[in-house]
Amino acid sequence: MADEGRLRDEMNRGSKAAEVLRNPVFDEAFSILQKRYIQAWVDTPADQVEERERLYQSVHVLQDIYDQLEAVMTTGAMASEELDANSVH
């Protein structure tokens, strides 16, 4: 039963992550920030190494956030499948 509780928690977290990823406001904000950071990075003069590095890292951190939400969503889907499979037996 403790395992079932853990699976249900993962399923709920996955559902919430999916809601965020499907949210048009999140999608718009993510897209705007990604484009803004990349354009600023491209426009930064080569001699501004620290600023270029900061923008480069910003692009990657933004992607890390998205990837983490996708991972939680995937884990939740797998937990849901496992709960479904266990309920059949």
Summary of the structure (lengths in Angstrom):
residues: 89
radius of gyration: 18.7
end to end distance: 14.4
largest distance: 64.6
contacts: 224
relative contact order: 0.18
helix: 91%
strand: 0%
